[in-house]
Amino acid sequence: MTADALLSCLDDEELVGRLEAFWQAAERRMTGLPVHNPALSVMATPVQRFGRFRFSAVVTPWSMTVVAVPDSGIELPPEGVTLRLELPAGEVDFVVASMDEGNRYGSASLFSPMDEFVDQTTAESVAFAAIDELLREAEPSETASLSINLDRRRLLGLGRTVSETGP
């Protein structure tokens, strides 16, 4: 079992609980530091899946982060390495980090510090909106300009168009 497998084996609710517990433990060390916003507390959004990763936005009193947890069988690069994932919103760089037991995950910072957030409700609303926007599939009208007209013969490589064969 790889170090990453422990997080991968958790169901979605257990994963959210594990993320919250990890950052709540860190909060005890962050309390009193200038970056700590006492109006906020730790909260993780419900997990959303895209491809072979599960994603959650984590609100803390000092930062807001998107966490990417790979499915079982995907081995992440070493801690500190940047992992680029292609999401519906575009490419996003995640820095590989690990929890206390060596559970590795990708982390992409959204906000740090959190001094512009006046209350928990606002921070949570932004976290939900951010994760939804990152993983939102494009509407058909947004992709219409990208469509390519393919016929079955060309798709199978059996035909050439006039522009491909020249004059």
C-alpha positions in Angstrom: 0.0 0.0 0.0 1.4 3.4 -1.0 1.5 6.3 1.4 -1.3 7.9 -0.6 -3.5 4.9 -0.4 -4.8 5.8 3.1 -6.6 8.9 1.9 -7.7 7.2 -1.3 -9.4 4.4 0.7 -11.6 6.8 2.6 -15.2 7.4 1.5 -16.1 11.0 0.6 -17.5 11.8 4.1 -14.6 10.3 5.9 -12.2 12.2 3.6 -13.9 15.5 4.5 -13.7 14.6 8.2 -10.0 13.7 7.8 -9.2 17.0 6.0 -11.0 19.0 8.7 -9.3 17.1 11.5 -5.9 17.7 9.9 -6.4 21.5 9.6 -8.1 21.8 13.0 -4.9 20.3 14.5 -2.9 22.9 12.6 -5.2 25.7 13.8 -4.1 25.1 17.4 -0.5 26.0 16.3 -1.7 29.0 14.2 -3.9 30.7 16.8 -2.4 34.0 17.9 -0.3 34.5 14.8 -0.9 37.7 12.7 -2.2 35.7 9.7 -4.9 34.0 11.9 -8.4 35.4 11.4 -10.4 34.6 14.6 -13.7 35.2 12.8 -13.1 32.0 10.8 -12.9 28.3 11.6 -11.9 25.1 9.7 -14.4 23.8 7.1 -14.0 21.5 4.1 -16.6 21.4 1.3 -18.1 18.1 0.3 -15.9 16.2 -2.1 -16.4 16.6 -5.8 -14.9 14.1 -8.3 -13.2 14.9 -11.6 -11.2 12.3 -13.5 -9.2 10.1 -11.0 -9.1 12.8 -8.3 -11.4 14.0 -5.5 -11.4 17.7 -4.7 -12.4 19.8 -1.7 -12.0 23.4 -0.8 -10.7 23.9 2.7 -11.3 27.1 4.7 -9.0 27.8 7.6 -8.5 31.1 9.6 -5.2 31.6 7.7 -5.9 30.3 4.1 -8.3 28.8 1.6 -6.9 25.8 -0.3 -8.2 23.4 -2.9 -7.1 19.8 -2.1 -6.7 17.1 -4.7 -6.7 13.5 -3.5 -5.9 10.9 -6.0 -7.7 7.6 -6.5 -6.0 4.4 -5.3 -3.3 3.4 -7.6 -2.2 6.9 -8.6 1.2 7.7 -7.0 1.9 11.4 -6.5 5.4 12.8 -7.0 7.5 13.6 -3.9 6.4 16.3 -1.5 7.1 19.8 -2.7 6.8 18.9 -6.4 4.3 20.8 -8.5 1.6 18.6 -10.0 -0.3 20.2 -13.0 -3.9 19.0 -13.4 -6.1 19.7 -16.3 -9.5 20.7 -14.8 -12.6 22.0 -16.7 -11.6 25.6 -15.7 -8.1 25.0 -17.1 -4.7 23.9 -15.9 -4.2 24.2 -12.1 -0.9 23.7 -10.3 -1.0 21.8 -7.1 2.0 21.5 -4.8 2.3 18.0 -3.4 2.1 18.0 0.4 1.5 15.3 3.1 -0.4 14.9 6.3 1.2 13.6 9.5 1.0 10.0 8.5 2.5 10.5 5.1 -0.8 10.8 3.3 0.0 12.9 0.2 -2.3 15.2 -1.6 -2.2 18.1 -4.0 -2.7 21.6 -2.6 -3.6 24.8 -4.5 -3.9 28.0 -2.6 -6.9 30.2 -3.3 -6.4 32.9 -0.5 -3.8 33.6 2.0 -4.0 35.3 4.4 -7.8 35.4 5.1 -7.9 38.9 6.5 -10.4 40.1 3.9 -13.1 37.7 5.0 -15.3 39.2 7.8 -17.2 36.0 8.6 -17.5 32.2 8.2 -20.5 32.4 6.0 -18.7 34.5 3.4 -15.6 32.3 3.4 -17.7 29.2 3.0 -19.7 30.7 0.1 -16.5 31.6 -1.7 -15.1 28.1 -1.1 -18.2 26.5 -2.6 -18.2 28.8 -5.5 -14.5 28.3 -6.1 -14.7 24.5 -6.2 -17.8 24.6 -8.4 -16.1 27.0 -10.9 -12.9 24.9 -11.0 -14.8 21.7 -11.8 -17.7 23.1 -13.8 -18.0 21.6 -17.3 -18.2 24.2 -20.0 -21.7 25.0 -21.4 -22.3 23.8 -25.0 -22.5 27.4 -26.1 -19.0 28.0 -24.7 -17.6 25.1 -26.7 -19.5 25.7 -30.0 -16.6 27.6 -31.5 -14.3 24.6 -30.9 -16.4 22.0 -32.7 -14.8 20.3 -35.7 -16.9 18.8 -38.5 -15.9 15.1 -38.9 -17.5 12.6 -41.1 -17.2 8.8 -40.5 -14.8 8.2 -43.4 -12.4 10.9 -42.2 -12.7 9.9 -38.6 -11.6 6.4 -39.5 -8.8 7.8 -41.7 -10.3 6.6 -44.9 -10.8 10.0 -46.6 -8.9 13.1 -47.3 -10.3 16.6 -47.7 -9.5 18.7 -50.7 -7.3 21.0 -48.6 -5.2 18.1 -47.4 -4.5 16.8 -50.9 -3.6 20.2 -52.4 -4.8 21.8 -55.7 
